[in-house]
Amino acid sequence: MDALPLVLFGSCAATRLELGFALLTAAVETPVFWLCGYRRAFQCLCFAGVNVATNLLLNECLADQAGLGHYEEAVALGEAAVLACEFALCRYFVPGGALKLAGTVLAANLASFLAGIVLFW
């Protein structure tokens, strides 16, 4: 799409396409969060915001990794870091049990992974 930055994170810039993918990911994962019992608007907004931020940061890091080899390993490590980051940030904003939240974050990320397979392959 166009190369004009839409959102700036430090020295990273997200294009409209990248932001669209981040919002699509949040649109898939936030309902899973809601279905797992986190139904307050503040909780869902926090989860969606954390989700968009981690998605943009992961994609920026992966873009830097492209062409350097070991891309699959970088994706796996990046996704693990995203899970840990989303859990830690949501744990700060969303009260409740840690085990339930960890399972919810994992389920939401698996849902978006499966949605990505369906949409893009």
C-alpha positions as CSV (number, residue, x, y, z in Angstrom):
1,M,0.0,0.0,0.0
2,D,1.4,3.5,0.6
3,A,4.6,4.0,2.5
4,L,3.4,7.0,4.5
5,P,3.6,6.4,8.2
6,L,0.3,6.5,10.0
7,V,1.3,5.6,13.5
8,L,4.7,6.2,15.1
9,F,6.2,4.1,17.8
10,G,9.6,5.6,18.6
11,S,11.6,5.1,15.4
12,C,9.1,2.6,14.0
13,A,6.4,3.6,11.7
14,A,3.3,1.6,10.8
15,T,1.6,1.9,7.4
16,R,-2.1,1.8,6.9
17,L,-1.8,-1.8,5.8
18,E,0.1,-2.8,9.0
19,L,-2.4,-1.0,11.2
20,G,-5.2,-2.7,9.3
21,F,-3.7,-6.1,10.0
22,A,-3.2,-5.1,13.7
23,L,-6.9,-4.0,13.9
24,L,-8.0,-7.2,12.2
25,T,-6.1,-9.3,14.7
26,A,-7.7,-7.3,17.6
27,A,-11.1,-7.9,16.0
28,V,-10.5,-11.6,16.1
29,E,-8.9,-11.8,19.5
30,T,-11.0,-9.4,21.5
31,P,-14.2,-11.5,21.1
32,V,-12.3,-14.5,22.4
33,F,-11.3,-12.4,25.4
34,W,-15.0,-11.5,25.9
35,L,-16.2,-15.1,25.5
36,C,-13.8,-16.2,28.2
37,G,-15.6,-14.0,30.7
38,Y,-13.8,-10.6,30.5
39,R,-16.9,-8.6,29.7
40,R,-16.3,-5.2,31.1
41,A,-15.7,-2.6,28.4
42,F,-12.5,-1.4,30.1
43,Q,-11.1,-4.9,30.1
44,C,-11.9,-5.4,26.4
45,L,-10.5,-2.0,25.5
46,C,-7.3,-2.7,27.4
47,F,-6.9,-6.1,25.7
48,A,-7.6,-4.7,22.3
49,G,-5.0,-1.8,22.8
50,V,-2.4,-4.2,24.1
51,N,-3.1,-6.5,21.2
52,V,-2.7,-3.8,18.6
53,A,0.5,-2.5,20.1
54,T,2.1,-6.0,20.4
55,N,1.0,-6.8,16.8
56,L,2.6,-3.7,15.4
57,L,5.8,-4.2,17.3
58,L,6.1,-7.9,16.3
59,N,5.5,-7.1,12.7
60,E,8.1,-4.3,12.8
61,C,10.7,-6.7,14.4
62,L,9.9,-9.4,11.8
63,A,10.3,-6.9,9.0
64,D,13.8,-6.2,10.2
65,Q,14.5,-9.9,10.4
66,A,13.3,-10.7,6.8
67,G,16.2,-11.7,4.6
68,L,18.6,-12.5,7.4
69,G,17.7,-16.2,7.6
70,H,16.0,-18.1,10.4
71,Y,12.7,-16.3,9.8
72,E,10.6,-19.2,11.2
73,E,12.6,-19.2,14.4
74,A,12.2,-15.4,14.7
75,V,8.4,-15.8,14.2
76,A,8.2,-18.4,16.9
77,L,10.3,-16.4,19.4
78,G,8.4,-13.2,18.5
79,E,5.1,-14.9,19.1
80,A,6.3,-16.3,22.5
81,A,7.4,-12.8,23.4
82,V,4.0,-11.4,22.4
83,L,2.2,-13.9,24.5
84,A,4.4,-13.0,27.5
85,C,4.0,-9.3,26.9
86,E,0.2,-9.5,26.4
87,F,-0.2,-11.6,29.6
88,A,2.0,-9.2,31.6
89,L,0.2,-6.1,30.4
90,C,-3.3,-7.6,30.7
91,R,-2.4,-8.9,34.2
92,Y,-1.7,-5.3,35.2
93,F,-4.9,-3.9,33.8
94,V,-7.3,-6.9,34.3
95,P,-8.0,-8.2,37.8
96,G,-8.5,-11.9,38.3
97,G,-6.7,-15.2,38.2
98,A,-3.4,-15.5,36.4
99,L,-4.1,-19.0,35.1
100,K,-7.4,-18.0,33.5
101,L,-5.8,-14.9,32.0
102,A,-2.9,-16.9,30.6
103,G,-5.3,-19.4,29.1
104,T,-7.4,-16.6,27.6
105,V,-4.4,-14.9,26.0
106,L,-3.2,-18.2,24.6
107,A,-6.7,-19.1,23.2
108,A,-7.1,-15.6,21.7
109,N,-3.7,-15.9,19.9
110,L,-4.5,-19.4,18.7
111,A,-7.8,-18.0,17.3
112,S,-6.1,-15.3,15.3
113,F,-3.5,-17.8,14.1
114,L,-6.2,-20.0,12.8
115,A,-8.1,-17.0,11.3
116,G,-4.8,-16.0,9.6
117,I,-4.5,-19.5,8.0
118,V,-8.1,-19.3,6.8
119,L,-7.8,-15.8,5.4
120,F,-4.4,-15.8,3.9
121,W,-3.7,-19.4,2.7
